[in-house]
């Protein structure tokens, strides 16, 4: 690799980072204290991630973490899920911005990688197969209550009109 290749790689990285920050509300985050202690313990216990630093954050809800091998992970406060983004910052930025199909959930304890796309497709498939049954039960119960209330209100109004 020549010096020019290294310079080009740095320029590419800066361009990708600027693209990310312009498209999403990420900001540099070097403060490890931004994470809760129970989250840090969770990373070690469930994902075997012990030595890391925060590199980016979005709304203090989503964090990009870099381990000693420069592997980048994404942790979400809201979903409590860990996603492998890439094996270095450039790969991570390219995957996140252009090839999200390359992103993988990390299975707790087993550390098995599961494609985000495959998990989403499986969830969509399950929803399509089960939505009629699930919706009929919920909607039927709710609709019966609402319809009964509407009928009772209508009867009461009709009775009041007849009395006048």
C-alpha positions in Angstrom: 0.0 0.0 0.0 1.4 3.4 -1.0 1.1 6.6 0.9 -1.4 7.8 -1.7 -3.6 4.7 -0.9 -3.5 5.6 2.8 -4.5 9.2 2.1 -7.3 8.1 -0.2 -8.6 5.7 2.4 -8.6 8.5 5.0 -10.4 10.8 2.6 -13.0 8.0 1.8 -13.5 7.5 5.6 -14.1 11.2 6.2 -16.4 11.4 3.2 -18.4 8.4 4.5 -18.5 9.8 8.0 -19.7 13.2 6.8 -22.4 11.5 4.7 -23.6 9.5 7.8 -23.7 12.7 9.9 -25.5 14.6 7.2 -28.1 11.9 6.6 -28.7 10.9 10.3 -28.2 12.7 13.6 -25.1 10.9 14.7 -22.4 12.8 16.6 -18.9 11.8 17.9 -19.2 10.1 21.3 -16.0 9.2 23.1 -17.6 9.1 26.6 -17.9 5.5 27.8 -19.9 6.9 30.8 -22.8 7.6 28.5 -23.8 3.9 28.8 -25.5 2.5 31.9 -23.5 0.1 34.0 -26.0 -2.7 33.5 -25.5 -2.3 29.7 -21.8 -2.6 30.0 -22.1 -5.7 32.1 -24.7 -7.0 29.6 -22.1 -6.6 26.7 -19.6 -8.7 28.6 -22.1 -11.3 29.8 -24.2 -11.8 26.7 -21.9 -10.8 23.8 -18.4 -11.2 25.3 -17.5 -7.6 24.5 -15.4 -6.3 27.3 -13.0 -3.7 26.0 -14.6 -1.0 23.8 -15.1 2.6 23.4 -18.0 4.7 22.2 -17.4 6.3 18.8 -20.8 7.6 17.6 -24.2 8.2 19.1 -27.6 9.2 17.9 -30.0 10.8 20.3 -28.2 9.0 23.1 -30.2 6.0 22.2 -28.1 4.3 19.6 -24.3 3.8 20.1 -21.6 2.6 17.8 -19.0 0.8 19.9 -15.4 -0.1 18.7 -13.6 -3.0 20.4 -9.8 -3.6 20.6 -9.9 -5.3 17.1 -11.6 -2.2 15.6 -14.8 -4.2 15.1 -17.8 -1.9 15.2 -21.0 -2.8 17.0 -24.3 -0.9 17.3 -26.1 -1.0 20.7 -29.7 0.3 21.0 -31.0 1.5 24.3 -34.6 1.0 23.1 -34.4 -2.4 21.4 -31.7 -3.8 23.7 -30.1 -5.4 20.6 -26.5 -5.7 19.5 -25.8 -5.5 15.8 -22.4 -6.2 14.1 -21.8 -3.3 11.7 -18.4 -4.2 10.3 -14.8 -5.1 11.0 -13.5 -1.6 10.7 -15.0 1.9 10.5 -14.9 2.1 6.7 -16.7 -1.2 6.2 -19.2 -0.3 8.9 -20.0 3.0 7.3 -20.4 1.4 3.8 -22.6 -1.4 5.3 -24.8 1.1 7.2 -25.2 3.6 4.4 -25.4 1.3 1.4 -25.5 -2.4 2.2 -27.7 -2.9 5.3 -28.2 -6.5 4.2 -24.7 -7.1 5.5 -25.7 -6.1 9.0 -26.1 -8.9 11.5 -27.8 -9.3 14.9 -25.6 -11.0 17.4 -27.4 -13.8 19.2 -27.0 -13.6 23.0 -24.7 -16.2 24.6 -24.0 -18.2 21.3 -22.8 -15.1 19.4 -24.3 -16.5 16.3 -24.7 -13.9 13.6 -28.2 -13.5 12.1 -28.7 -11.3 9.1 -30.9 -8.3 9.9 -32.7 -8.8 6.5 -33.4 -12.5 7.3 -34.7 -11.7 10.7 -37.0 -9.0 9.2 -38.1 -11.3 6.4 -38.9 -14.0 9.0 -40.9 -11.6 11.2 -42.8 -10.3 8.1 -43.6 -13.9 7.1 -44.8 -14.8 10.6 -46.9 -11.7 10.7 -48.6 -12.4 7.4 -49.3 -16.0 8.4 -50.7 -15.1 11.7 -52.3 -11.6 11.3 -55.8 -12.8 10.4 -56.1 -15.0 13.5 -54.5 -12.4 15.8 -56.4 -9.5 14.4 -59.8 -11.3 14.4 -59.5 -12.0 18.1 -58.4 -8.5 19.1 -60.7 -6.7 16.7 -63.7 -8.9 17.4 -63.5 -8.3 21.1 -62.8 -4.6 20.7 -65.4 -4.1 18.0 -68.1 -5.9 20.0 -67.5 -3.6 23.0 -67.5 -0.5 20.8 -70.5 -1.5 18.8 -72.5 -2.4 21.9 -71.6 1.0 23.4 -72.7 2.8 20.2 -75.9 0.9 20.1 -76.7 1.7 23.7 -75.9 5.4 23.2 -78.1 5.4 20.0 -81.0 3.8 21.9 -80.7 6.3 24.7 -80.8 9.2 22.2 -83.8 7.7 20.4 -85.7 7.2 23.7 -85.0 10.9 24.6 -86.2 12.1 21.2 -89.4 10.0 21.5 -90.1 11.4 24.9 -89.8 15.0 23.7 
